Structures are given as structure tokens and as C-alpha cells.
Amino acid sequence: MNLLYKYFINSDNLRIFYIKDVPFDPKAIILISHGYGEHSGHYTELANFLIKNKYGVYGIDHRSHGRSEGVRGHIDSFFEFTSDFHELVSIIKKEHPNTPIFTFGHSMGGLISFAYALIYKKDNIKGQIFSGPALGAPWGLYRVPTKLYEILGKTIPKAKIYNIIKGKRVSRNIKYVSEFKKNPFDLRYSTVSLLSEFLYKGMSWVQDNAENYDIPCLFLHGKADRIIPYHRTSEIYNKIKSEDKTLKLYENCYHELIHEPEREEIMSDILDWLEERIN
């Protein structure tokens, strides 16, 4: 693997970081969309696996995350994420005009890539993969009145909230959890505005528009996920009108599927799904 570190200037004049590695004559390009608080560097094992199997990989650091610019841990609108994602897809299409593009979105990154596909249908991507997607309220927050998110987002948008996700709840992979705590590019806090836009605006918009989703997709979720309940994914899966849709549930897996002890099985399932759609 020979990852390149790159930036593009987005429509708000911010430098958005992304990784890139494309083998000669790739079967397809996979654009990785990371989850809340993390960055593209969490996906090097997945990227290496895909590259070895002749797929090109790009991975974005969403604005305010990782190495990308933007007020740290803050956004004004959820749709800033989808706009940046679309801009990177446009770059990929220019660099590889005849190569199909798929996306892989984990958790919040799954919400972003799902919303992106609804908004930018003309991008004509080939399909999407979702890992523990945040398409519905996390455990413990489904009883929070949605109006509260809106009120807090307007009154104290830049107030900071620390350590919203505890490491041991995301994965049974102790080594990964330890590295997660020490990673200098991960967020240690986020603002009320980011959480309001993510957990209220973004999720509400996707749930209201899910019936218009119609592209090939693979949903992956751990039944032991302690961040996003797996039945949130099942609910969206049943709403969408895609004719080509697949849902795979993993009995003992937590939230971070591609870091779980079963990750080889999960990545093999991803590869099988991709191969079936490019052959």
C-alpha cells in the first residue's frame, strides 16, 4: 500500500484532507466516509485489503475532523458534510472517468454518504456499503425530545461536550480501543451544534427521505452494537426502494465492525458483494 496524503479546497475555502491509493487498472474506486470523532486513518486495514484485491481507495477526513480544516469539532450545518463529500466524488470522477465508484460509510459516515446519495443522484455512483450506520437515534438518546436538539443548537451552538463515546463500548478489540484513546487526530470534544446537526437535522432528514433511496446497497450491523441499535438499520432497510439491497447482521459484533475479531469475515463479505456488482 502506498497511501498519498492530499488536500482539496472546498466551496467554503477550507482545506479538506483525503487519502488516496489506486492500483493500476482498478476494478472500482471505494470512497471511505469515517464516523463521528475519527478520521480516515482508522481505515488503513480496510484500505489495504481493498487495494490488494485491485480496488482503488480514497478516504476523506470530514471537515472539523482529522487533518481537515474547519472549527475543531464544530459544523454549522449537517449538509456541509455532504457538500464536501460530493466535491471529492467530483475529483475522483475527473481522475478516473471510466471507473465505477462505490462508497463505504461507517456510523456518522454512513449517515453522510446515505444523505449524499439522495441529494446528488446525478453523480451516478455504482453502490454503497454501510457499516453500523447512524441512521437512527443511538442507544439512550431515542427518548430525548427532538425539539431539545433544536433549542440547544440555537442557544449554545459552540458549547463543548467531551468524551461522548467511550472506547469499550465501540469494540471488543482491546488493542484498537487503546489506540483510539491515544490517536492525536481524533476529536476529544464536539460542539452542541455538531451534535444537533448530526443527531437531529441529519438523521431526521434521512428518515424523512429514505423512501426515495434506490441504488444498490449493502448494510452491515452488529447485533451487539452498543452505540447504534441494529434495528435502526433494519427500519431504514425496509423503507428504501432499492431493488438491489442486502442486510447482513453479525451476532456478537459491536459497533466498529471492521475492527472486530470477525473483521476478516466482514471484509470478505464486502469483497464478495463488490465482485458481484462489477462482474
TORKOL-4160 file (C-alpha; in steps of 0.2 Angstrom, whole numbers, padded with zeros to 4 digits, m for minus):
279
<pt num="1" X="0000" Y="0000" Z="0000"/>
<pt num="2" X="0006" Y="0017" Z="m0005"/>
<pt num="3" X="m0006" Y="0030" Z="0003"/>
<pt num="4" X="m0005" Y="0048" Z="m0003"/>
<pt num="5" X="m0010" Y="0062" Z="0008"/>
<pt num="6" X="m0019" Y="0075" Z="m0002"/>
<pt num="7" X="m0030" Y="0091" Z="0001"/>
<pt num="8" X="m0043" Y="0100" Z="m0010"/>
<pt num="9" X="m0050" Y="0117" Z="m0007"/>
<pt num="10" X="m0069" Y="0116" Z="m0004"/>
<pt num="11" X="m0083" Y="0128" Z="m0008"/>
<pt num="12" X="m0080" Y="0137" Z="0009"/>
<pt num="13" X="m0062" Y="0139" Z="0005"/>
<pt num="14" X="m0057" Y="0126" Z="0018"/>
<pt num="15" X="m0043" Y="0113" Z="0015"/>
<pt num="16" X="m0051" Y="0096" Z="0016"/>
<pt num="17" X="m0039" Y="0081" Z="0019"/>
<pt num="18" X="m0040" Y="0064" Z="0010"/>
<pt num="19" X="m0030" Y="0049" Z="0007"/>
<pt num="20" X="m0028" Y="0040" Z="m0009"/>
<pt num="21" X="m0021" Y="0024" Z="m0016"/>
<pt num="22" X="m0026" Y="0017" Z="m0033"/>
<pt num="23" X="m0018" Y="0002" Z="m0041"/>
<pt num="24" X="m0015" Y="0000" Z="m0060"/>
<pt num="25" X="m0032" Y="m0003" Z="m0069"/>
<pt num="26" X="m0043" Y="m0004" Z="m0053"/>
<pt num="27" X="m0059" Y="m0013" Z="m0054"/>
<pt num="28" X="m0068" Y="0001" Z="m0045"/>
<pt num="29" X="m0065" Y="0016" Z="m0033"/>
<pt num="30" X="m0071" Y="0015" Z="m0015"/>
<pt num="31" X="m0073" Y="0031" Z="m0006"/>
<pt num="32" X="m0072" Y="0029" Z="0013"/>
<pt num="33" X="m0083" Y="0040" Z="0025"/>
<pt num="34" X="m0077" Y="0039" Z="0043"/>
<pt num="35" X="m0088" Y="0040" Z="0058"/>
<pt num="36" X="m0090" Y="0053" Z="0072"/>
<pt num="37" X="m0074" Y="0059" Z="0080"/>
<pt num="38" X="m0062" Y="0049" Z="0070"/>
<pt num="39" X="m0053" Y="0051" Z="0053"/>
<pt num="40" X="m0048" Y="0042" Z="0038"/>
<pt num="41" X="m0033" Y="0034" Z="0046"/>
<pt num="42" X="m0044" Y="0022" Z="0056"/>
<pt num="43" X="m0047" Y="0013" Z="0039"/>
<pt num="44" X="m0030" Y="0008" Z="0033"/>
<pt num="45" X="m0033" Y="m0010" Z="0036"/>
<pt num="46" X="m0048" Y="m0010" Z="0026"/>
<pt num="47" X="m0040" Y="0001" Z="0013"/>
<pt num="48" X="m0025" Y="m0012" Z="0012"/>
<pt num="49" X="m0037" Y="m0026" Z="0010"/>
<pt num="50" X="m0046" Y="m0017" Z="m0005"/>
<pt num="51" X="m0030" Y="m0012" Z="m0013"/>
<pt num="52" X="m0024" Y="m0030" Z="m0013"/>
<pt num="53" X="m0039" Y="m0035" Z="m0022"/>
<pt num="54" X="m0037" Y="m0022" Z="m0036"/>
<pt num="55" X="m0049" Y="m0008" Z="m0029"/>
<pt num="56" X="m0043" Y="0010" Z="m0028"/>
<pt num="57" X="m0047" Y="0019" Z="m0011"/>
<pt num="58" X="m0050" Y="0037" Z="m0007"/>
<pt num="59" X="m0054" Y="0042" Z="0011"/>
<pt num="60" X="m0060" Y="0059" Z="0017"/>
<pt num="61" X="m0057" Y="0067" Z="0034"/>
<pt num="62" X="m0074" Y="0076" Z="0036"/>
<pt num="63" X="m0072" Y="0095" Z="0040"/>
<pt num="64" X="m0068" Y="0099" Z="0058"/>
<pt num="65" X="m0061" Y="0081" Z="0059"/>
<pt num="66" X="m0044" Y="0074" Z="0057"/>
<pt num="67" X="m0032" Y="0084" Z="0047"/>
<pt num="68" X="m0046" Y="0094" Z="0038"/>
<pt num="69" X="m0049" Y="0112" Z="0042"/>
<pt num="70" X="m0064" Y="0120" Z="0050"/>
<pt num="71" X="m0068" Y="0124" Z="0068"/>
<pt num="72" X="m0062" Y="0109" Z="0078"/>
<pt num="73" X="m0077" Y="0098" Z="0082"/>
<pt num="74" X="m0090" Y="0110" Z="0075"/>
<pt num="75" X="m0101" Y="0112" Z="0060"/>
<pt num="76" X="m0115" Y="0125" Z="0056"/>
<pt num="77" X="m0125" Y="0113" Z="0045"/>
<pt num="78" X="m0125" Y="0094" Z="0043"/>
<pt num="79" X="m0126" Y="0097" Z="0024"/>
<pt num="80" X="m0108" Y="0104" Z="0024"/>
<pt num="81" X="m0103" Y="0086" Z="0026"/>
<pt num="82" X="m0112" Y="0080" Z="0011"/>
<pt num="83" X="m0106" Y="0095" Z="0000"/>
<pt num="84" X="m0088" Y="0091" Z="0004"/>
<pt num="85" X="m0091" Y="0073" Z="0000"/>
<pt num="86" X="m0099" Y="0077" Z="m0017"/>
<pt num="87" X="m0084" Y="0088" Z="m0021"/>
<pt num="88" X="m0072" Y="0074" Z="m0018"/>
<pt num="89" X="m0083" Y="0062" Z="m0028"/>
<pt num="90" X="m0081" Y="0075" Z="m0042"/>
<pt num="91" X="m0062" Y="0075" Z="m0041"/>
<pt num="92" X="m0062" Y="0056" Z="m0042"/>
<pt num="93" X="m0074" Y="0056" Z="m0057"/>
<pt num="94" X="m0061" Y="0068" Z="m0066"/>
<pt num="95" X="m0046" Y="0057" Z="m0061"/>
<pt num="96" X="m0055" Y="0040" Z="m0065"/>
<pt num="97" X="m0069" Y="0045" Z="m0078"/>
<pt num="98" X="m0072" Y="0027" Z="m0083"/>
<pt num="99" X="m0071" Y="0018" Z="m0066"/>
<pt num="100" X="m0086" Y="0014" Z="m0056"/>
<pt num="101" X="m0087" Y="0022" Z="m0039"/>
<pt num="102" X="m0094" Y="0014" Z="m0023"/>
<pt num="103" X="m0094" Y="0022" Z="m0005"/>
<pt num="104" X="m0091" Y="0014" Z="0012"/>
<pt num="105" X="m0098" Y="0024" Z="0026"/>
<pt num="106" X="m0097" Y="0020" Z="0045"/>
<pt num="107" X="m0108" Y="0026" Z="0058"/>
<pt num="108" X="m0110" Y="0045" Z="0055"/>
<pt num="109" X="m0100" Y="0042" Z="0039"/>
<pt num="110" X="m0114" Y="0031" Z="0034"/>
<pt num="111" X="m0127" Y="0044" Z="0038"/>
<pt num="112" X="m0117" Y="0057" Z="0027"/>
<pt num="113" X="m0115" Y="0045" Z="0012"/>
<pt num="114" X="m0133" Y="0040" Z="0013"/>
<pt num="115" X="m0139" Y="0058" Z="0013"/>
<pt num="116" X="m0126" Y="0062" Z="m0001"/>
<pt num="117" X="m0133" Y="0049" Z="m0012"/>
<pt num="118" X="m0151" Y="0056" Z="m0010"/>
<pt num="119" X="m0145" Y="0074" Z="m0014"/>
<pt num="120" X="m0133" Y="0071" Z="m0028"/>
<pt num="121" X="m0141" Y="0057" Z="m0038"/>
<pt num="122" X="m0133" Y="0064" Z="m0054"/>
<pt num="123" X="m0116" Y="0058" Z="m0048"/>
<pt num="124" X="m0122" Y="0041" Z="m0053"/>
<pt num="125" X="m0112" Y="0031" Z="m0041"/>
<pt num="126" X="m0112" Y="0012" Z="m0043"/>
<pt num="127" X="m0117" Y="0007" Z="m0025"/>
<pt num="128" X="m0115" Y="0010" Z="m0006"/>
<pt num="129" X="m0109" Y="0000" Z="0009"/>
<pt num="130" X="m0114" Y="0005" Z="0026"/>
<pt num="131" X="m0106" Y="m0001" Z="0042"/>
<pt num="132" X="m0116" Y="0002" Z="0058"/>
<pt num="133" X="m0124" Y="0017" Z="0050"/>
<pt num="134" X="m0130" Y="0031" Z="0061"/>
<pt num="135" X="m0147" Y="0031" Z="0053"/>
<pt num="136" X="m0157" Y="0032" Z="0069"/>
<pt num="137" X="m0155" Y="0038" Z="0087"/>
<pt num="138" X="m0141" Y="0030" Z="0097"/>
<pt num="139" X="m0144" Y="0020" Z="0112"/>
<pt num="140" X="m0150" Y="0031" Z="0127"/>
<pt num="141" X="m0155" Y="0046" Z="0116"/>
<pt num="142" X="m0171" Y="0040" Z="0107"/>
<pt num="143" X="m0181" Y="0047" Z="0122"/>
<pt num="144" X="m0173" Y="0064" Z="0120"/>
<pt num="145" X="m0186" Y="0076" Z="0113"/>
<pt num="146" X="m0180" Y="0082" Z="0096"/>
<pt num="147" X="m0185" Y="0100" Z="0100"/>
<pt num="148" X="m0172" Y="0100" Z="0113"/>
<pt num="149" X="m0158" Y="0097" Z="0100"/>
<pt num="150" X="m0165" Y="0112" Z="0090"/>
<pt num="151" X="m0166" Y="0124" Z="0105"/>
<pt num="152" X="m0148" Y="0119" Z="0111"/>
<pt num="153" X="m0141" Y="0121" Z="0094"/>
<pt num="154" X="m0148" Y="0139" Z="0093"/>
<pt num="155" X="m0144" Y="0145" Z="0111"/>
<pt num="156" X="m0127" Y="0137" Z="0114"/>
<pt num="157" X="m0121" Y="0131" Z="0097"/>
<pt num="158" X="m0102" Y="0132" Z="0102"/>
<pt num="159" X="m0103" Y="0124" Z="0119"/>
<pt num="160" X="m0091" Y="0109" Z="0120"/>
<pt num="161" X="m0096" Y="0092" Z="0125"/>
<pt num="162" X="m0082" Y="0080" Z="0130"/>
<pt num="163" X="m0080" Y="0061" Z="0128"/>
<pt num="164" X="m0097" Y="0057" Z="0121"/>
<pt num="165" X="m0092" Y="0039" Z="0116"/>
<pt num="166" X="m0082" Y="0028" Z="0127"/>
<pt num="167" X="m0069" Y="0016" Z="0120"/>
<pt num="168" X="m0075" Y="0000" Z="0127"/>
<pt num="169" X="m0092" Y="0002" Z="0120"/>
<pt num="170" X="m0086" Y="0003" Z="0102"/>
<pt num="171" X="m0077" Y="m0013" Z="0100"/>
<pt num="172" X="m0071" Y="m0030" Z="0108"/>
<pt num="173" X="m0054" Y="m0027" Z="0100"/>
<pt num="174" X="m0044" Y="m0021" Z="0115"/>
<pt num="175" X="m0029" Y="m0016" Z="0105"/>
<pt num="176" X="m0040" Y="m0005" Z="0094"/>
<pt num="177" X="m0049" Y="0003" Z="0109"/>
<pt num="178" X="m0032" Y="0008" Z="0116"/>
<pt num="179" X="m0026" Y="0015" Z="0100"/>
<pt num="180" X="m0042" Y="0025" Z="0098"/>
<pt num="181" X="m0039" Y="0034" Z="0115"/>
<pt num="182" X="m0021" Y="0039" Z="0110"/>
<pt num="183" X="m0024" Y="0045" Z="0092"/>
<pt num="184" X="m0020" Y="0063" Z="0091"/>
<pt num="185" X="m0031" Y="0066" Z="0076"/>
<pt num="186" X="m0047" Y="0060" Z="0084"/>
<pt num="187" X="m0059" Y="0073" Z="0092"/>
<pt num="188" X="m0059" Y="0074" Z="0111"/>
<pt num="189" X="m0075" Y="0085" Z="0111"/>
<pt num="190" X="m0088" Y="0092" Z="0099"/>
<pt num="191" X="m0099" Y="0107" Z="0100"/>
<pt num="192" X="m0118" Y="0106" Z="0103"/>
<pt num="193" X="m0120" Y="0112" Z="0085"/>
<pt num="194" X="m0111" Y="0097" Z="0078"/>
<pt num="195" X="m0121" Y="0085" Z="0088"/>
<pt num="196" X="m0138" Y="0094" Z="0085"/>
<pt num="197" X="m0134" Y="0094" Z="0066"/>
<pt num="198" X="m0129" Y="0076" Z="0066"/>
<pt num="199" X="m0141" Y="0068" Z="0078"/>
<pt num="200" X="m0156" Y="0079" Z="0074"/>
<pt num="201" X="m0155" Y="0088" Z="0057"/>
<pt num="202" X="m0146" Y="0074" Z="0048"/>
<pt num="203" X="m0155" Y="0059" Z="0055"/>
<pt num="204" X="m0172" Y="0067" Z="0053"/>
<pt num="205" X="m0169" Y="0072" Z="0035"/>
<pt num="206" X="m0163" Y="0055" Z="0030"/>
<pt num="207" X="m0178" Y="0046" Z="0039"/>
<pt num="208" X="m0190" Y="0058" Z="0030"/>
<pt num="209" X="m0182" Y="0055" Z="0013"/>
<pt num="210" X="m0177" Y="0037" Z="0014"/>
<pt num="211" X="m0191" Y="0031" Z="0003"/>
<pt num="212" X="m0183" Y="0040" Z="m0011"/>
<pt num="213" X="m0166" Y="0030" Z="m0010"/>
<pt num="214" X="m0165" Y="0017" Z="m0024"/>
<pt num="215" X="m0146" Y="0012" Z="m0028"/>
<pt num="216" X="m0138" Y="m0004" Z="m0024"/>
<pt num="217" X="m0133" Y="m0006" Z="m0006"/>
<pt num="218" X="m0125" Y="m0017" Z="0007"/>
<pt num="219" X="m0130" Y="m0014" Z="0026"/>
<pt num="220" X="m0119" Y="m0022" Z="0039"/>
<pt num="221" X="m0123" Y="m0021" Z="0058"/>
<pt num="222" X="m0118" Y="m0029" Z="0074"/>
<pt num="223" X="m0132" Y="m0036" Z="0084"/>
<pt num="224" X="m0122" Y="m0032" Z="0100"/>
<pt num="225" X="m0119" Y="m0014" Z="0094"/>
<pt num="226" X="m0119" Y="m0003" Z="0110"/>
<pt num="227" X="m0119" Y="0013" Z="0100"/>
<pt num="228" X="m0132" Y="0012" Z="0087"/>
<pt num="229" X="m0146" Y="m0002" Z="0089"/>
<pt num="230" X="m0146" Y="m0013" Z="0074"/>
<pt num="231" X="m0165" Y="m0012" Z="0072"/>
<pt num="232" X="m0162" Y="0006" Z="0067"/>
<pt num="233" X="m0153" Y="0000" Z="0051"/>
<pt num="234" X="m0167" Y="m0013" Z="0048"/>
<pt num="235" X="m0180" Y="0000" Z="0049"/>
<pt num="236" X="m0171" Y="0011" Z="0035"/>
<pt num="237" X="m0168" Y="m0005" Z="0025"/>
<pt num="238" X="m0187" Y="m0009" Z="0025"/>
<pt num="239" X="m0190" Y="0009" Z="0019"/>
<pt num="240" X="m0179" Y="0011" Z="0004"/>
<pt num="241" X="m0185" Y="0006" Z="m0013"/>
<pt num="242" X="m0168" Y="m0001" Z="m0020"/>
<pt num="243" X="m0171" Y="m0017" Z="m0029"/>
<pt num="244" X="m0153" Y="m0022" Z="m0026"/>
<pt num="245" X="m0152" Y="m0022" Z="m0007"/>
<pt num="246" X="m0143" Y="m0033" Z="0006"/>
<pt num="247" X="m0143" Y="m0033" Z="0025"/>
<pt num="248" X="m0131" Y="m0043" Z="0035"/>
<pt num="249" X="m0131" Y="m0044" Z="0054"/>
<pt num="250" X="m0117" Y="m0051" Z="0064"/>
<pt num="251" X="m0122" Y="m0059" Z="0080"/>
<pt num="252" X="m0109" Y="m0054" Z="0093"/>
<pt num="253" X="m0101" Y="m0039" Z="0085"/>
<pt num="254" X="m0100" Y="m0021" Z="0092"/>
<pt num="255" X="m0101" Y="m0005" Z="0083"/>
<pt num="256" X="m0083" Y="m0005" Z="0075"/>
<pt num="257" X="m0086" Y="m0019" Z="0063"/>
<pt num="258" X="m0070" Y="m0018" Z="0053"/>
<pt num="259" X="m0060" Y="m0019" Z="0069"/>
<pt num="260" X="m0070" Y="m0033" Z="0077"/>
<pt num="261" X="m0062" Y="m0050" Z="0080"/>
<pt num="262" X="m0073" Y="m0056" Z="0065"/>
<pt num="263" X="m0066" Y="m0042" Z="0053"/>
<pt num="264" X="m0059" Y="m0054" Z="0041"/>
<pt num="265" X="m0076" Y="m0062" Z="0038"/>
<pt num="266" X="m0084" Y="m0045" Z="0037"/>
<pt num="267" X="m0071" Y="m0038" Z="0024"/>
<pt num="268" X="m0074" Y="m0054" Z="0014"/>
<pt num="269" X="m0092" Y="m0051" Z="0014"/>
<pt num="270" X="m0089" Y="m0033" Z="0007"/>
<pt num="271" X="m0077" Y="m0040" Z="m0006"/>
<pt num="272" X="m0090" Y="m0053" Z="m0012"/>
<pt num="273" X="m0103" Y="m0040" Z="m0013"/>
<pt num="274" X="m0092" Y="m0029" Z="m0023"/>
<pt num="275" X="m0086" Y="m0043" Z="m0035"/>
<pt num="276" X="m0104" Y="m0047" Z="m0039"/>
<pt num="277" X="m0108" Y="m0030" Z="m0044"/>
<pt num="278" X="m0093" Y="m0026" Z="m0056"/>
<pt num="279" X="m0093" Y="m0043" Z="m0064"/>
